[in-house]
Amino acid sequence: MATQRQDREIHSLDEFDAALGTHGSLASYRIQSVDLTDRTFALLSASSTDAVFLGCPMQPEAAAKVRADGALVFPPVPHLPFDPYRARLYSPEELFRGVTTHPYASTPDALAYDWFQRTKGDGDIFSSMLRSLHDDAISDALDEHLADARVVGVMGGHRTGRGTDAYAGAARLGRTLTRAGLTVATGGGPGAMEAANLGAYTAPFQDAALDEALELLAKVPSFTPSVTEWARAAFEVRARRPRGGDSVGIPTWFYGHEPPNAFAARIGKYFANATREDGLLARSNAGVVFLPGAAGTVQEIFDNATPNYYGSRGAPAPMVLVDRAHWTELLPAWPLLRTLAEGRPMAARIALVDSVDEAPEALERLAVG
């Protein structure tokens, strides 16, 4: 059913032309965020019965024609710093556009956060509807991008600084998992999340590429006090090693003070943090590795444990907690997780390891155990 639905979606002019060339009709298609101002003749000539146009600019006569056919037309929304109907995930270049020459505050990512800050508490149903439309479009794009992927989530704290052993370990983890054929998915932010995406990015290159990247990034250890300089360091790494490996980042404007990282090849950024958290964990079908973190990572452990406990997503997915002292003494999530798992299928799918370098083997063992 999902494949059939996606076959009726049009995301580009090439797909629009191909659909008309094959079927001679737009009936029942969903055309998503495609500029159709130069396709007036085609729109006037073809049937659009039961079609849906989401944010597609078109000439007035074309819009009148497709509405007369019975199509639903959701018009573009002017003066927004984001496209609520977008058909694809973000790229780092799109969110950070202009950051190499101008301050981060002028980038699309920062402007979207500013809009969110102005509108999130104003009670305007139109603003909340636009956020919901956008987030649903991102979920749809994530489903399409990850349809055939074995996804492993890597969770960890945003405070893990560049230049630290913990950051380097998370980067090695991302590289190892990617080389094993898995798609790394993180919360898309700084710290351990950036490190795991960095490791995935450098996976196609020789090992020295990661060492070089870590040395360069260590010159700007954190996104504070300057997101601009932090982002520029990342794009310098990308410029030196273009066409890196694939991974996904799933950040949120809810935590807009934390910028997304530039090493995830595809970014699914949300306004609603709850939707983002649940979606990230639900898509981690090959398991989740939890690096040391604080409140956010603790929340993610038990957000992931709940469906494993009840079996609401089917068979439980592996969960690997890294750093025994952190998860048994500083924040003792492991004893509670182990007690919850007793007597249930998830008991065979959880592990606690001492170091990040043990995590890939533990993940593999749990997957077949």
SULDA-V553885 format. One record per backbone hydrogen bond with DSSP energy under -0.5 kcal/mol. NH is the residue of the N-H (numbers start at 0). CO is the residue of the C=O. E is the energy in kcal/mol with one decimal. If there is no record, write none. Layout:
NH:CO:E, NH:CO:E
This chain:
4:0:-2.4, 5:1:-2.5, 6:2:-2.0, 7:3:-0.6, 7:4:-1.3, 8:5:-1.6, 9:29:-2.9, 15:11:-2.1, 16:12:-2.9, 17:13:-2.3, 18:14:-2.4, 19:15:-2.1, 20:16:-2.5, 21:17:-2.1, 22:18:-2.9, 23:18:-0.6, 23:19:-1.7, 25:46:-2.9, 27:48:-1.9, 28:25:-2.2, 29:7:-2.7, 30:28:-0.5, 30:51:-2.8, 31:9:-2.9, 31:29:-0.6, 32:30:-0.6, 32:53:-3.5, 35:33:-0.7, 35:56:-2.5, 38:35:-1.9, 42:38:-2.3, 43:39:-2.5, 44:40:-1.6, 45:41:-2.1, 50:47:-2.3, 51:28:-2.3, 52:71:-3.0, 53:30:-3.2, 53:51:-0.6, 54:52:-0.8, 54:73:-3.3, 56:54:-0.7, 61:58:-0.6, 62:58:-2.4, 63:59:-2.3, 64:60:-1.8, 65:61:-2.4, 66:62:-1.9, 67:63:-2.1, 68:64:-1.5, 69:66:-1.4, 70:65:-2.5, 71:50:-2.4, 73:52:-3.4, 73:71:-0.5, 74:72:-0.8, 77:75:-0.6, 79:76:-0.7, 83:81:-0.7, 85:82:-1.5, 89:266:-2.8, 94:90:-2.1, 95:91:-2.4, 96:93:-1.0, 98:95:-2.6, 100:97:-1.4, 101:97:-2.5, 105:102:-2.0, 106:103:-2.4, 108:94:-2.2, 110:106:-2.4, 111:107:-2.2, 112:108:-1.8, 113:109:-2.3, 114:110:-2.2, 115:111:-2.3, 116:112:-2.6, 117:113:-1.9, 118:114:-1.7, 119:115:-2.4, 121:118:-1.4, 124:122:-0.6, 127:123:-1.9, 128:124:-2.1, 129:125:-2.2, 130:126:-2.1, 131:127:-2.0, 132:128:-2.8, 133:129:-2.4, 134:130:-2.6, 135:131:-2.4, 136:132:-2.1, 137:133:-2.1, 138:134:-2.2, 139:135:-2.2, 140:136:-2.2, 141:137:-2.5, 142:138:-2.4, 143:139:-2.0, 144:140:-2.4, 145:141:-2.6, 146:143:-0.8, 148:145:-1.4, 150:148:-0.8, 151:182:-2.4, 152:286:-2.4, 153:184:-2.4, 154:288:-3.0, 156:291:-1.6, 159:156:-0.8, 160:158:-0.5, 161:220:-2.2, 163:160:-1.5, 167:163:-2.1, 168:164:-2.5, 169:165:-2.2, 170:166:-2.0, 171:167:-2.3, 172:168:-2.2, 173:169:-2.2, 174:170:-2.1, 175:171:-2.8, 176:172:-2.6, 177:173:-1.9, 178:174:-2.4, 179:175:-1.2, 180:177:-1.9, 181:176:-2.0, 182:149:-3.0, 183:181:-0.6, 184:151:-2.3, 185:247:-2.0, 186:153:-0.5, 191:156:-2.5, 192:189:-1.2, 194:190:-2.3, 195:191:-2.2, 196:192:-2.1, 197:193:-2.8, 198:194:-2.5, 199:195:-1.9, 200:196:-2.3, 201:197:-2.2, 202:198:-0.6, 202:199:-0.8, 204:201:-1.5, 208:205:-2.1, 209:205:-0.5, 209:206:-1.0, 210:206:-1.3, 211:207:-2.5, 212:208:-2.2, 213:209:-2.8, 214:210:-2.0, 215:211:-2.0, 216:212:-2.8, 217:213:-1.8, 218:215:-1.3, 219:216:-2.2, 226:224:-0.5, 229:225:-1.8, 230:226:-2.9, 231:227:-2.4, 232:228:-1.9, 233:229:-1.3, 234:230:-2.3, 235:231:-1.7, 236:232:-1.7, 237:233:-2.2, 238:234:-2.1, 239:235:-1.9, 240:236:-1.8, 241:238:-0.5, 244:200:-2.3, 247:183:-2.8, 248:265:-2.3, 249:185:-2.1, 252:269:-3.0, 254:251:-0.6, 255:252:-1.2, 257:254:-2.3, 258:256:-0.7, 260:187:-2.4, 264:246:-0.6, 265:246:-1.7, 266:89:-2.7, 267:248:-2.7, 268:266:-0.8, 269:250:-1.9, 272:270:-0.7, 275:271:-1.8, 276:272:-3.0, 277:273:-2.3, 278:274:-2.2, 279:275:-2.3, 280:276:-2.1, 281:277:-2.6, 282:278:-1.7, 283:280:-1.1, 284:282:-2.1, 285:150:-3.1, 286:283:-1.3, 287:317:-2.2, 288:152:-2.9, 289:287:-0.5, 289:319:-3.2, 290:154:-3.4, 290:288:-0.7, 297:293:-2.5, 298:294:-2.5, 299:295:-1.9, 300:296:-2.1, 301:297:-1.7, 302:298:-2.3, 303:299:-2.0, 304:300:-1.9, 305:301:-1.7, 306:302:-0.7, 307:303:-1.1, 308:304:-2.7, 309:305:-2.3, 310:306:-1.5, 311:306:-1.0, 312:306:-0.6, 313:310:-1.4, 318:348:-2.6, 319:287:-2.6, 320:318:-0.5, 320:350:-2.8, 321:289:-2.6, 322:352:-2.5, 326:322:-2.1, 327:323:-1.3, 328:324:-2.2, 329:324:-1.9, 330:325:-3.1, 332:330:-3.1, 333:326:-2.2, 335:331:-0.7, 336:332:-2.5, 337:333:-3.0, 338:334:-2.1, 339:335:-2.5, 340:336:-1.8, 341:337:-0.9, 341:338:-0.6, 343:340:-2.3, 346:340:-0.6, 346:343:-2.1, 347:344:-1.4, 348:345:-2.1, 349:346:-0.7, 350:318:-2.0, 352:320:-2.6, 357:354:-1.5, 358:355:-1.1, 361:357:-2.0, 362:358:-2.7, 363:359:-2.2, 364:360:-2.5, 365:361:-2.5, 366:362:-1.6, 367:363:-1.0, 367:364:-0.5, 368:364:-1.2
